[in-house]
Amino acid sequence: MFLKMLSKGHYPAAVRALCALGVFLASGAVDVQAQDKPSDFPNRSVKLVVTFTPGGAADVTARIFAEKLATLWKTGVVVDNKAGAGGSIGAESVFRSPADGYTLLLATNTHIINQVLIPKLAFDFTKDFTPLGLVTSAPMLIAVNSQIKATNLQELTKLIKSEPGKYSYAACNMASPHFFAMAIYMNSLKLDAVNIPYKGCTPAVSDALGGQVAIVAASIPAVVSFIKQGSLHPIALLSSKSSPALPGVPTASESGIAELKNFSLDNYYGFMAPMGLPVAIQKKIEEDIRTVALMPDTHTKLETSGLETFLMNSVDMMKLIRSDEIKYTQAAKQSNIKAE
């Protein structure tokens, strides 16, 4: 059209048409950018990456919050399970995603452990992610299958000592707080048992039920139904306090074993995004996560699954992460825990 105008000598008309087109395109560009402005977030589906297999505490937390956030945001929130390398594969996929709020990480202290054990990660967990707040904790415990004749931690310890190297145990994965807890327990009491590595709590628990391993350390959500069915027997909680999901089960520090008097490791879950997330979007996600966490039916669903509400804002979350990085570094040195 413009060439035709020019060929006929209609220069002013051609100039006006080009200017009009420029205004149209400019206004269209502004509209496209406006679609992603913080006040409109989210206007399309959000992906929540869980770095472990389905069925464990991380996956349960993610699915409960994804359902509620989807309702609140009026858009899809898709849980994407990316297991492997102790959670590093999924975390790296989020690290490499745009910092726009549409790809989030269901973060756990396993990612802190990876930071301690794996020196050549593609990212720095404490520097390359934006914290959005902690939401739940999942008490951990030691359980045994029906083949093991032990009802408490003292009896289990005596059994392992009686036949060094005979008994095997699973601890979800090698870079998990469950594995750290078992390593500290074994090393503190100089026990000789065989660790069988897994990629998540679900396959570890499955093999404990099938008798492929005798002992399992897992989060309560992964084992609570089997304990209630009588397929697994709880030995001791590994966290700092008792759990309403399994009343009467003592903590390791309450076991009467002197070496474990001050023992406890807690397991928690929260949300993070790639570093560089706009502040307005960060605040919105953090506020909405807290809103969901405080809903009565959210609390009920979490409690039924063996999870506990554990709210912490983004600032305190990062303080805890940095503190735990120091704690796990010290534990790794003391118990000679290394990446395999």
Secondary structure as the mmCIF struct_conf table of DSSP 4:
data_model
#
loop_
_struct_conf.conf_type_id
_struct_conf.id
_struct_conf.beg_label_comp_id
_struct_conf.beg_label_asym_id
_struct_conf.beg_label_seq_id
_struct_conf.end_label_comp_id
_struct_conf.end_label_asym_id
_struct_conf.end_label_seq_id
HELX_RH_AL_P HELX_RH_AL_P1 PHE A 2 SER A 7
TURN_TY1_P TURN_TY1_P1 LYS A 8 GLY A 9
HELX_RH_AL_P HELX_RH_AL_P2 TYR A 11 ALA A 34
TURN_TY1_P TURN_TY1_P2 GLN A 35 ASP A 36
BEND BEND1 LYS A 37 LYS A 37
HELX_RH_3T_P HELX_RH_3T_P1 PRO A 38 ASP A 40
BEND BEND2 ASN A 43 ARG A 44
STRN STRN1 VAL A 46 VAL A 50
BEND BEND3 PHE A 52 PHE A 52
TURN_TY1_P TURN_TY1_P3 PRO A 54 GLY A 55
BEND BEND4 GLY A 56 GLY A 56
HELX_RH_AL_P HELX_RH_AL_P3 ALA A 57 TRP A 73
TURN_TY1_P TURN_TY1_P4 LYS A 74 LYS A 74
BEND BEND5 THR A 75 THR A 75
STRN STRN2 VAL A 77 ASN A 81
HELX_RH_3T_P HELX_RH_3T_P2 ALA A 85 GLY A 87
HELX_RH_AL_P HELX_RH_AL_P4 SER A 88 PHE A 95
TURN_TY1_P TURN_TY1_P5 ARG A 96 ARG A 96
BEND BEND6 SER A 97 SER A 97
BEND BEND7 ALA A 99 TYR A 102
STRN STRN3 THR A 103 THR A 108
HELX_RH_AL_P HELX_RH_AL_P5 ASN A 109 LEU A 117
TURN_TY1_P TURN_TY1_P6 PRO A 119 LYS A 120
BEND BEND8 ALA A 122 PHE A 123
TURN_TY1_P TURN_TY1_P7 PHE A 125 LYS A 127
BEND BEND9 ASP A 128 ASP A 128
STRN STRN4 PHE A 129 SER A 137
STRN STRN5 MET A 140 ASN A 145
TURN_TY1_P TURN_TY1_P8 SER A 146 GLN A 147
BEND BEND10 ILE A 148 ILE A 148
BEND BEND11 THR A 151 ASN A 152
HELX_RH_AL_P HELX_RH_AL_P6 LEU A 153 SER A 162
BEND BEND12 GLU A 163 GLU A 163
TURN_TY1_P TURN_TY1_P9 PRO A 164 LYS A 166
STRN STRN6 SER A 168 ALA A 170
BEND BEND13 CYS A 172 CYS A 172
TURN_TY1_P TURN_TY1_P10 MET A 174 ALA A 175
BEND BEND14 SER A 176 SER A 176
HELX_RH_AL_P HELX_RH_AL_P7 PRO A 177 SER A 188
TURN_TY1_P TURN_TY1_P11 LEU A 189 LYS A 190
STRN STRN7 VAL A 194 ASN A 195
BEND BEND15 LYS A 199 GLY A 200
HELX_RH_AL_P HELX_RH_AL_P8 CYS A 201 GLY A 210
TURN_TY1_P TURN_TY1_P12 GLY A 211 GLY A 211
BEND BEND16 GLN A 212 ALA A 214
STRN STRN8 ILE A 215 SER A 219
HELX_RH_AL_P HELX_RH_AL_P9 ILE A 220 GLN A 229
TURN_TY1_P TURN_TY1_P13 GLY A 230 GLY A 230
BEND BEND17 SER A 231 SER A 231
STRN STRN9 LEU A 232 LEU A 237
BEND BEND18 SER A 239 LYS A 241
TURN_TY1_P TURN_TY1_P14 PRO A 244 ALA A 245
BEND BEND19 LEU A 246 LEU A 246
TURN_TY1_P TURN_TY1_P15 PRO A 247 GLY A 248
HELX_LH_PP_P HELX_LH_PP_P1 VAL A 249 PRO A 250
STRN STRN10 THR A 251 THR A 251
HELX_RH_3T_P HELX_RH_3T_P3 ALA A 252 GLU A 254
BEND BEND20 SER A 255 GLY A 256
HELX_RH_3T_P HELX_RH_3T_P4 ALA A 258 LEU A 260
TURN_TY1_P TURN_TY1_P16 LYS A 261 ASN A 262
STRN STRN11 TYR A 268 PRO A 274
TURN_TY1_P TURN_TY1_P17 MET A 275 GLY A 276
HELX_RH_AL_P HELX_RH_AL_P10 VAL A 279 ALA A 293
TURN_TY1_P TURN_TY1_P18 LEU A 294 LEU A 294
BEND BEND21 MET A 295 MET A 295
HELX_RH_AL_P HELX_RH_AL_P11 PRO A 296 THR A 304
TURN_TY1_P TURN_TY1_P19 SER A 305 GLY A 306
STRN STRN12 GLU A 308 MET A 312
HELX_RH_AL_P HELX_RH_AL_P12 SER A 314 GLN A 334
TURN_TY1_P TURN_TY1_P20 SER A 335 ASN A 336
#
